[in-house]
Amino acid sequence: MYEDAGTVAHAQLDWPEGGGIMLGSYTPDSPWCVPPGSSCAYVVTDRVDELYERLTAAGATVIRPIEDQAYGSREFAIEDPEGNKWFSGTYPGEPRP
């Protein structure tokens, strides 16, 4: 969804396994925005190898190649064109009580 000035009011990324992420253009006077290149996100997926292949084939900048971690996750990290870091892996976090 675009605003009149051509900025992205929000973009919705739906995740195949359910849920999603919403993003928007940087707005300096917004109380919840951080400058480009200063944020990161971790996306949990069971299809981490498939996602890695798609992103690297599209030219993503890899900052940590895909690999198995000692804590049981298989994960990688990339950087988007604005410098934001995106991590993705199979680690779902600690079980909830």
MMTF fields as JSON, N, C-alpha, C and O atoms, coordinates in Angstrom:
{
  "mmtfVersion": "1.0.0",
  "mmtfProducer": "UNKNOWN",
  "numBonds": 387,
  "numAtoms": 388,
  "numGroups": 97,
  "numChains": 1,
  "numModels": 1,
  "chainsPerModel": [1],
  "groupsPerChain": [97],
  "chainIdList": ["A"],
  "bondAtomList": [4, 2, 8, 6, 12, 10, 16, 14, 20, 18, 24, 22, 28, 26, 32, 30, 36, 34, 40, 38, 44, 42, 48, 46, 52, 50, 56, 54, 60, 58, 64, 62, 68, 66, 72, 70, 76, 74, 80, 78, 84, 82, 88, 86, 92, 90, 96, 94, 100, 98, 104, 102, 108, 106, 112, 110, 116, 114, 120, 118, 124, 122, 128, 126, 132, 130, 136, 134, 140, 138, 144, 142, 148, 146, 152, 150, 156, 154, 160, 158, 164, 162, 168, 166, 172, 170, 176, 174, 180, 178, 184, 182, 188, 186, 192, 190, 196, 194, 200, 198, 204, 202, 208, 206, 212, 210, 216, 214, 220, 218, 224, 222, 228, 226, 232, 230, 236, 234, 240, 238, 244, 242, 248, 246, 252, 250, 256, 254, 260, 258, 264, 262, 268, 266, 272, 270, 276, 274, 280, 278, 284, 282, 288, 286, 292, 290, 296, 294, 300, 298, 304, 302, 308, 306, 312, 310, 316, 314, 320, 318, 324, 322, 328, 326, 332, 330, 336, 334, 340, 338, 344, 342, 348, 346, 352, 350, 356, 354, 360, 358, 364, 362, 368, 366, 372, 370, 376, 374, 380, 378, 384, 382],
  "bondOrderList": [1, 1, 1, 1, 1, 1, 1, 1, 1, 1, 1, 1, 1, 1, 1, 1, 1, 1, 1, 1, 1, 1, 1, 1, 1, 1, 1, 1, 1, 1, 1, 1, 1, 1, 1, 1, 1, 1, 1, 1, 1, 1, 1, 1, 1, 1, 1, 1, 1, 1, 1, 1, 1, 1, 1, 1, 1, 1, 1, 1, 1, 1, 1, 1, 1, 1, 1, 1, 1, 1, 1, 1, 1, 1, 1, 1, 1, 1, 1, 1, 1, 1, 1, 1, 1, 1, 1, 1, 1, 1, 1, 1, 1, 1, 1, 1],
  "groupList": [{"groupName": "MET", "atomNameList": ["N", "CA", "C", "O"], "elementList": ["N", "C", "C", "O"], "formalChargeList": [0, 0, 0, 0], "bondAtomList": [1, 0, 2, 1, 3, 2], "bondOrderList": [1, 1, 2], "singleLetterCode": "M", "chemCompType": "L-PEPTIDE LINKING"}, {"groupName": "TYR", "atomNameList": ["N", "CA", "C", "O"], "elementList": ["N", "C", "C", "O"], "formalChargeList": [0, 0, 0, 0], "bondAtomList": [1, 0, 2, 1, 3, 2], "bondOrderList": [1, 1, 2], "singleLetterCode": "Y", "chemCompType": "L-PEPTIDE LINKING"}, {"groupName": "GLU", "atomNameList": ["N", "CA", "C", "O"], "elementList": ["N", "C", "C", "O"], "formalChargeList": [0, 0, 0, 0], "bondAtomList": [1, 0, 2, 1, 3, 2], "bondOrderList": [1, 1, 2], "singleLetterCode": "E", "chemCompType": "L-PEPTIDE LINKING"}, {"groupName": "ASP", "atomNameList": ["N", "CA", "C", "O"], "elementList": ["N", "C", "C", "O"], "formalChargeList": [0, 0, 0, 0], "bondAtomList": [1, 0, 2, 1, 3, 2], "bondOrderList": [1, 1, 2], "singleLetterCode": "D", "chemCompType": "L-PEPTIDE LINKING"}, {"groupName": "ALA", "atomNameList": ["N", "CA", "C", "O"], "elementList": ["N", "C", "C", "O"], "formalChargeList": [0, 0, 0, 0], "bondAtomList": [1, 0, 2, 1, 3, 2], "bondOrderList": [1, 1, 2], "singleLetterCode": "A", "chemCompType": "L-PEPTIDE LINKING"}, {"groupName": "GLY", "atomNameList": ["N", "CA", "C", "O"], "elementList": ["N", "C", "C", "O"], "formalChargeList": [0, 0, 0, 0], "bondAtomList": [1, 0, 2, 1, 3, 2], "bondOrderList": [1, 1, 2], "singleLetterCode": "G", "chemCompType": "PEPTIDE LINKING"}, {"groupName": "THR", "atomNameList": ["N", "CA", "C", "O"], "elementList": ["N", "C", "C", "O"], "formalChargeList": [0, 0, 0, 0], "bondAtomList": [1, 0, 2, 1, 3, 2], "bondOrderList": [1, 1, 2], "singleLetterCode": "T", "chemCompType": "L-PEPTIDE LINKING"}, {"groupName": "VAL", "atomNameList": ["N", "CA", "C", "O"], "elementList": ["N", "C", "C", "O"], "formalChargeList": [0, 0, 0, 0], "bondAtomList": [1, 0, 2, 1, 3, 2], "bondOrderList": [1, 1, 2], "singleLetterCode": "V", "chemCompType": "L-PEPTIDE LINKING"}, {"groupName": "HIS", "atomNameList": ["N", "CA", "C", "O"], "elementList": ["N", "C", "C", "O"], "formalChargeList": [0, 0, 0, 0], "bondAtomList": [1, 0, 2, 1, 3, 2], "bondOrderList": [1, 1, 2], "singleLetterCode": "H", "chemCompType": "L-PEPTIDE LINKING"}, {"groupName": "GLN", "atomNameList": ["N", "CA", "C", "O"], "elementList": ["N", "C", "C", "O"], "formalChargeList": [0, 0, 0, 0], "bondAtomList": [1, 0, 2, 1, 3, 2], "bondOrderList": [1, 1, 2], "singleLetterCode": "Q", "chemCompType": "L-PEPTIDE LINKING"}, {"groupName": "LEU", "atomNameList": ["N", "CA", "C", "O"], "elementList": ["N", "C", "C", "O"], "formalChargeList": [0, 0, 0, 0], "bondAtomList": [1, 0, 2, 1, 3, 2], "bondOrderList": [1, 1, 2], "singleLetterCode": "L", "chemCompType": "L-PEPTIDE LINKING"}, {"groupName": "TRP", "atomNameList": ["N", "CA", "C", "O"], "elementList": ["N", "C", "C", "O"], "formalChargeList": [0, 0, 0, 0], "bondAtomList": [1, 0, 2, 1, 3, 2], "bondOrderList": [1, 1, 2], "singleLetterCode": "W", "chemCompType": "L-PEPTIDE LINKING"}, {"groupName": "PRO", "atomNameList": ["N", "CA", "C", "O"], "elementList": ["N", "C", "C", "O"], "formalChargeList": [0, 0, 0, 0], "bondAtomList": [1, 0, 2, 1, 3, 2], "bondOrderList": [1, 1, 2], "singleLetterCode": "P", "chemCompType": "L-PEPTIDE LINKING"}, {"groupName": "ILE", "atomNameList": ["N", "CA", "C", "O"], "elementList": ["N", "C", "C", "O"], "formalChargeList": [0, 0, 0, 0], "bondAtomList": [1, 0, 2, 1, 3, 2], "bondOrderList": [1, 1, 2], "singleLetterCode": "I", "chemCompType": "L-PEPTIDE LINKING"}, {"groupName": "SER", "atomNameList": ["N", "CA", "C", "O"], "elementList": ["N", "C", "C", "O"], "formalChargeList": [0, 0, 0, 0], "bondAtomList": [1, 0, 2, 1, 3, 2], "bondOrderList": [1, 1, 2], "singleLetterCode": "S", "chemCompType": "L-PEPTIDE LINKING"}, {"groupName": "CYS", "atomNameList": ["N", "CA", "C", "O"], "elementList": ["N", "C", "C", "O"], "formalChargeList": [0, 0, 0, 0], "bondAtomList": [1, 0, 2, 1, 3, 2], "bondOrderList": [1, 1, 2], "singleLetterCode": "C", "chemCompType": "L-PEPTIDE LINKING"}, {"groupName": "ARG", "atomNameList": ["N", "CA", "C", "O"], "elementList": ["N", "C", "C", "O"], "formalChargeList": [0, 0, 0, 0], "bondAtomList": [1, 0, 2, 1, 3, 2], "bondOrderList": [1, 1, 2], "singleLetterCode": "R", "chemCompType": "L-PEPTIDE LINKING"}, {"groupName": "PHE", "atomNameList": ["N", "CA", "C", "O"], "elementList": ["N", "C", "C", "O"], "formalChargeList": [0, 0, 0, 0], "bondAtomList": [1, 0, 2, 1, 3, 2], "bondOrderList": [1, 1, 2], "singleLetterCode": "F", "chemCompType": "L-PEPTIDE LINKING"}, {"groupName": "ASN", "atomNameList": ["N", "CA", "C", "O"], "elementList": ["N", "C", "C", "O"], "formalChargeList": [0, 0, 0, 0], "bondAtomList": [1, 0, 2, 1, 3, 2], "bondOrderList": [1, 1, 2], "singleLetterCode": "N", "chemCompType": "L-PEPTIDE LINKING"}, {"groupName": "LYS", "atomNameList": ["N", "CA", "C", "O"], "elementList": ["N", "C", "C", "O"], "formalChargeList": [0, 0, 0, 0], "bondAtomList": [1, 0, 2, 1, 3, 2], "bondOrderList": [1, 1, 2], "singleLetterCode": "K", "chemCompType": "L-PEPTIDE LINKING"}],
  "groupTypeList": [0, 1, 2, 3, 4, 5, 6, 7, 4, 8, 4, 9, 10, 3, 11, 12, 2, 5, 5, 5, 13, 0, 10, 5, 14, 1, 6, 12, 3, 14, 12, 11, 15, 7, 12, 12, 5, 14, 14, 15, 4, 1, 7, 7, 6, 3, 16, 7, 3, 2, 10, 1, 2, 16, 10, 6, 4, 4, 5, 4, 6, 7, 13, 16, 12, 13, 2, 3, 9, 4, 1, 5, 14, 16, 2, 17, 4, 13, 2, 3, 12, 2, 5, 18, 19, 11, 17, 14, 5, 6, 1, 12, 5, 2, 12, 16, 12],
  "groupIdList": [1, 2, 3, 4, 5, 6, 7, 8, 9, 10, 11, 12, 13, 14, 15, 16, 17, 18, 19, 20, 21, 22, 23, 24, 25, 26, 27, 28, 29, 30, 31, 32, 33, 34, 35, 36, 37, 38, 39, 40, 41, 42, 43, 44, 45, 46, 47, 48, 49, 50, 51, 52, 53, 54, 55, 56, 57, 58, 59, 60, 61, 62, 63, 64, 65, 66, 67, 68, 69, 70, 71, 72, 73, 74, 75, 76, 77, 78, 79, 80, 81, 82, 83, 84, 85, 86, 87, 88, 89, 90, 91, 92, 93, 94, 95, 96, 97],
  "secStructList": [7, 5, 7, 6, 6, 1, 7, 5, 1, 7, 3, 3, 3, 3, 7, 6, 6, 1, 7, 3, 3, 3, 3, 7, 7, 7, 7, 6, 6, 7, 6, 6, 7, 7, 7, 6, 6, 1, 7, 3, 3, 3, 3, 3, 7, 1, 7, 2, 2, 2, 2, 2, 2, 2, 2, 2, 2, 6, 6, 7, 3, 3, 3, 3, 3, 3, 3, 3, 7, 6, 6, 1, 7, 3, 3, 3, 3, 3, 3, 7, 6, 6, 1, 7, 3, 3, 3, 3, 3, 1, 7, 7, 7, 1, 7, 7, 7],
  "xCoordList": [0.844, 0.0, 0.896, 1.75, 0.701, 1.523, 0.791, -0.431, 1.57, 1.039, 1.186, 1.812, 0.612, 0.648, 2.063, 2.302, 3.001, 4.373, 5.171, 6.353, 4.54, 5.23, 5.948, 6.609, 5.827, 6.441, 5.516, 4.311, 6.099, 5.324, 4.699, 5.412, 3.37, 2.679, 2.841, 3.149, 2.637, 2.994, 3.048, 2.326, 3.933, 4.043, 3.888, 4.504, 3.082, 2.827, 3.477, 3.234, 4.297, 4.947, 4.283, 4.537, 3.444, 2.788, 3.733, 4.417, 3.768, 4.664, 3.908, 2.803, 4.481, 3.774, 3.302, 2.28, 4.035, 3.686, 2.721, 2.418, 2.239, 1.34, 2.043, 3.268, 1.274, 1.853, 2.429, 2.21, 3.159, 3.755, 4.481, 4.55, 5.018, 5.757, 5.219, 4.967, 5.042, 4.626, 5.767, 6.382, 6.037, 7.127, 6.596, 5.519, 7.345, 6.972, 8.195, 9.29, 8.02, 9.12, 9.57, 8.792, 10.824, 11.374, 10.741, 10.716, 10.232, 9.637, 10.345, 10.077, 11.243, 12.055, 11.26, 11.735, 10.069, 9.312, 8.413, 7.665, 8.474, 7.669, 8.334, 9.541, 7.569, 8.174, 8.661, 9.455, 8.22, 8.617, 9.577, 9.984, 9.952, 10.884, 12.328, 12.649, 13.179, 14.614, 15.246, 14.684, 16.406, 17.032, 17.335, 17.61, 17.288, 17.629, 19.005, 19.924, 19.127, 20.394, 20.624, 21.701, 19.63, 19.835, 18.864, 18.659, 18.278, 17.356, 17.676, 18.393, 17.124, 17.279, 16.048, 15.306, 15.846, 14.719, 15.17, 16.041, 14.561, 14.815, 13.508, 12.503, 13.516, 12.328, 12.499, 13.466, 11.551, 11.598, 10.868, 9.749, 11.521, 10.912, 11.492, 12.648, 10.688, 11.179, 11.818, 12.441, 11.66, 12.171, 13.362, 13.434, 14.282, 15.4, 16.315, 16.813, 16.546, 17.415, 16.785, 17.468, 15.496, 14.78, 14.819, 15.039, 14.607, 14.647, 16.041, 16.179, 17.065, 18.447, 18.75, 19.345, 18.344, 18.57, 17.859, 18.438, 16.623, 15.868, 16.522, 16.655, 16.93, 17.512, 18.881, 19.178, 19.716, 21.036, 20.925, 21.702, 19.973, 19.759, 19.292, 19.553, 18.601, 18.117, 19.179, 18.929, 20.365, 21.457, 21.572, 22.231, 20.957, 21.048, 22.503, 23.291, 22.847, 24.181, 24.228, 23.58, 24.988, 25.089, 26.1, 27.24, 25.689, 26.623, 26.989, 27.973, 26.187, 26.54, 25.927, 24.703, 26.753, 26.23, 25.392, 25.504, 24.566, 23.719, 24.579, 25.504, 24.255, 24.976, 24.193, 23.328, 24.52, 23.918, 24.617, 25.842, 23.834, 24.368, 24.412, 23.678, 25.274, 25.418, 24.127, 23.906, 23.274, 22.034, 20.857, 19.711, 21.139, 20.116, 19.43, 18.586, 19.755, 19.119, 19.981, 21.207, 19.347, 20.033, 19.652, 18.465, 20.633, 20.292, 21.336, 22.437, 20.948, 21.812, 21.416, 20.419, 22.216, 21.907, 22.249, 23.248, 21.395, 21.627, 21.446, 20.955, 21.856, 21.659, 20.869, 21.175, 19.845, 19.049, 19.707, 20.69, 19.19, 19.822, 19.937, 20.773, 19.113, 19.195, 20.092, 20.226, 20.706, 21.629, 21.011, 21.711, 19.722, 19.079, 19.485, 19.671, 19.619, 20.031, 18.793, 17.896, 18.759, 17.681, 18.297, 19.152, 17.864, 18.311, 17.14, 15.989, 17.426, 16.372, 16.921, 18.063, 16.083, 16.511, 15.366, 14.207, 15.728, 14.733, 14.5, 13.639, 15.239, 15.13, 13.84, 13.68, 12.913, 11.639, 11.652, 10.624, 12.776, 12.832, 12.59, 12.38, 12.623, 12.397, 10.926, 10.056, 10.638, 9.234, 8.533, 9.124, 7.287, 6.508, 5.948, 5.558, 5.909, 5.388, 3.896, 3.307],
  "yCoordList": [-1.162, 0.0, 1.233, 1.385, 2.114, 3.31, 4.538, 4.644, 5.474, 6.772, 7.715, 7.365, 8.912, 9.884, 10.245, 10.477, 10.296, 10.688, 9.557, 9.728, 8.407, 7.287, 6.383, 5.428, 6.673, 5.791, 4.611, 4.672, 3.554, 2.361, 2.548, 2.625, 2.622, 2.721, 1.404, 1.394, 0.315, -0.991, -2.025, -1.954, -2.984, -4.141, -5.364, -5.45, -6.291, -7.481, -8.687, -8.98, -9.377, -10.596, -11.762, -11.989, -12.496, -13.653, -14.838, -15.07, -15.577, -16.703, -17.984, -18.168, -18.893, -20.12, -20.955, -21.637, -20.903, -21.708, -20.99, -21.489, -19.822, -19.027, -17.8, -17.774, -16.795, -15.563, -14.717, -14.989, -13.702, -12.827, -11.672, -11.566, -10.811, -9.633, -8.444, -8.544, -7.319, -6.095, -5.088, -4.908, -4.441, -3.48, -2.178, -2.146, -1.11, 0.166, 1.02, 0.689, 2.113, 3.028, 3.733, 3.902, 4.137, 4.886, 6.263, 6.988, 6.619, 7.929, 8.528, 8.108, 9.502, 10.017, 10.511, 10.386, 11.065, 11.597, 10.559, 10.895, 9.323, 8.256, 7.756, 7.518, 7.593, 7.165, 5.717, 5.354, 4.886, 3.476, 3.097, 1.938, 4.016, 3.714, 3.87, 4.732, 3.031, 3.164, 3.432, 3.038, 4.096, 4.403, 3.137, 2.088, 3.23, 2.077, 1.535, 2.292, 0.241, -0.404, -0.645, -1.098, -0.352, -0.51, -1.505, -1.487, -2.355, -3.33, -4.728, -4.908, -5.707, -7.085, -7.874, -7.465, -8.994, -9.866, -11.309, -11.616, -12.19, -13.627, -14.275, -14.162, -14.95, -15.606, -17.114, -17.697, -17.739, -19.182, -19.905, -19.543, -20.933, -21.734, -23.144, -23.346, -24.103, -25.469, -25.644, -26.67, -24.636, -24.723, -23.78, -23.057, -23.799, -22.866, -23.063, -22.082, -24.303, -24.54, -23.987, -23.381, -24.194, -23.67, -22.139, -21.535, -21.525, -20.064, -19.531, -18.545, -20.177, -19.77, -19.825, -18.898, -20.907, -21.042, -19.939, -19.362, -19.641, -18.591, -17.223, -16.467, -16.907, -15.591, -15.428, -14.371, -16.451, -16.336, -16.313, -15.625, -17.052, -17.016, -15.638, -15.23, -14.918, -13.574, -12.507, -11.322, -12.913, -11.968, -11.377, -10.351, -11.987, -11.473, -11.468, -12.332, -10.494, -10.412, -11.313, -11.031, -12.385, -13.337, -12.814, -12.518, -12.697, -12.28, -13.445, -13.379, -14.513, -15.764, -16.898, -17.005, -17.751, -18.853, -19.82, -19.867, -20.574, -21.546, -22.628, -23.154, -22.951, -24.008, -24.442, -23.723, -25.633, -26.155, -25.53, -25.421, -25.122, -24.498, -25.511, -26.499, -25.263, -26.157, -26.269, -27.279, -25.243, -25.251, -25.864, -25.757, -26.51, -27.279, -26.613, -27.237, -25.384, -24.684, -24.784, -24.848, -24.796, -24.65, -23.267, -22.986, -22.38, -20.988, -20.267, -20.766, -19.065, -18.201, -16.756, -16.484, -15.828, -14.402, -13.698, -14.005, -12.748, -11.918, -10.455, -10.131, -9.582, -8.141, -7.634, -7.974, -6.816, -6.28, -5.016, -4.543, -4.459, -3.293, -2.067, -1.201, -1.97, -0.839, -1.127, -0.289, -2.304, -2.647, -3.368, -3.667, -3.657, -4.398, -5.866, -6.42, -6.483, -7.881, -8.763, -8.464, -9.85, -10.836, -12.185, -12.675, -12.778, -14.105, -15.058, -14.687, -16.261, -17.254, -18.604, -18.948, -19.368, -20.684, -21.506, -21.091, -22.679, -23.622, -23.49, -24.182, -22.626, -22.491, -21.778, -20.593, -22.483, -21.866, -21.148, -20.612, -21.122, -20.525, -21.582, -22.757, -21.15, -22.063, -22.451, -21.63, -23.686, -24.091, -23.234, -22.859, -22.936, -22.153, -23.082, -24.212, -22.601, -23.45, -23.718, -24.413],
  "zCoordList": [0.0, 0.0, 0.0, 0.873, -0.98, -1.1, -0.584, -0.688, -0.019, 0.374, -0.808, -1.808, -0.701, -1.796, -2.231, -3.416, -1.295, -1.624, -2.265, -2.566, -2.476, -3.099, -2.118, -2.526, -0.818, 0.169, 0.45, 0.208, 0.958, 1.283, 2.66, 3.66, 2.718, 4.003, 4.753, 5.945, 4.061, 4.605, 3.489, 2.495, 3.703, 2.818, 3.704, 4.766, 3.278, 4.079, 3.427, 2.256, 4.187, 3.732, 4.45, 5.633, 3.75, 4.347, 4.312, 3.315, 5.393, 5.517, 5.227, 5.736, 4.407, 4.025, 5.215, 5.131, 6.309, 7.477, 8.416, 9.5, 8.001, 8.834, 9.375, 9.488, 9.705, 10.219, 9.105, 7.924, 9.485, 8.493, 9.141, 10.365, 8.305, 8.739, 7.961, 6.76, 8.644, 7.955, 8.031, 9.082, 6.915, 6.79, 6.222, 5.625, 6.405, 5.814, 5.566, 6.021, 4.852, 4.569, 5.846, 6.785, 5.865, 6.991, 7.049, 6.055, 8.214, 8.454, 9.666, 10.791, 9.47, 10.574, 11.783, 12.912, 11.578, 12.716, 13.385, 14.304, 12.944, 13.538, 14.819, 14.828, 15.9, 17.161, 17.164, 18.032, 16.238, 16.257, 15.14, 15.066, 14.277, 13.187, 13.642, 14.46, 13.105, 13.309, 11.948, 10.926, 11.911, 10.622, 9.826, 10.409, 8.494, 7.659, 8.029, 8.342, 7.987, 8.297, 9.771, 10.158, 10.609, 12.047, 12.677, 13.891, 11.876, 12.452, 11.941, 10.956, 12.64, 12.2, 12.621, 13.513, 11.974, 12.286, 12.122, 11.308, 12.911, 12.803, 12.388, 13.09, 11.256, 10.72, 10.889, 10.398, 11.589, 11.827, 10.697, 10.333, 10.147, 9.088, 9.101, 9.472, 8.699, 8.523, 7.149, 6.875, 6.282, 4.908, 4.707, 3.713, 5.652, 5.647, 4.436, 3.883, 4.014, 2.853, 1.578, 0.753, 1.426, 0.26, 0.237, -0.813, 1.389, 1.478, 1.154, 0.431, 1.685, 1.414, -0.082, -0.632, -0.735, -2.179, -2.957, -3.878, -2.602, -3.302, -3.129, -4.092, -1.899, -1.636, -2.278, -2.835, -2.209, -2.833, -4.353, -5.016, -4.915, -6.366, -6.817, -7.949, -5.931, -6.248, -5.984, -6.206, -5.51, -5.315, -3.926, -3.756, -2.926, -1.555, -1.088, -1.473, -0.261, 0.32, 1.55, 2.557, 1.467, 2.573, 3.582, 3.225, 4.841, 5.891, 6.808, 7.545, 6.759, 7.434, 6.63, 6.558, 6.021, 5.203, 6.04, 7.265, 5.357, 6.045, 6.683, 6.064, 7.942, 8.645, 9.877, 10.377, 10.349, 11.572, 12.768, 12.795, 13.752, 14.957, 16.102, 16.091, 17.083, 18.231, 19.044, 19.712, 18.995, 19.781, 19.024, 19.462, 17.881, 17.194, 16.026, 15.383, 15.729, 14.61, 13.36, 13.446, 12.223, 10.932, 10.455, 10.288, 10.226, 9.95, 9.111, 8.879, 8.658, 7.857, 8.124, 8.792, 7.588, 7.713, 6.406, 5.757, 6.039, 4.851, 5.233, 6.314, 4.319, 4.491, 3.299, 2.156, 3.563, 2.46, 1.901, 2.47, 0.8, 0.172, 1.081, 0.825, 2.143, 3.07, 4.265, 5.157, 4.292, 5.364, 6.545, 7.512, 6.496, 7.578, 7.512, 6.429, 8.668, 8.752, 8.902, 9.69, 8.14, 8.192, 8.504, 7.765, 9.592, 9.989, 9.792, 10.021, 9.376, 9.235, 9.627, 9.318, 10.317, 10.745, 11.288, 11.287, 11.749, 12.25, 13.748, 14.292, 14.428, 15.885, 16.279, 15.987, 16.941, 17.293, 18.636, 19.049, 19.319, 20.649, 21.714, 21.412, 22.94, 24.055, 24.13, 23.837, 24.517, 24.667, 25.713, 26.726, 25.458, 26.423, 27.496, 27.204, 28.736, 29.822, 29.673, 30.501]
}
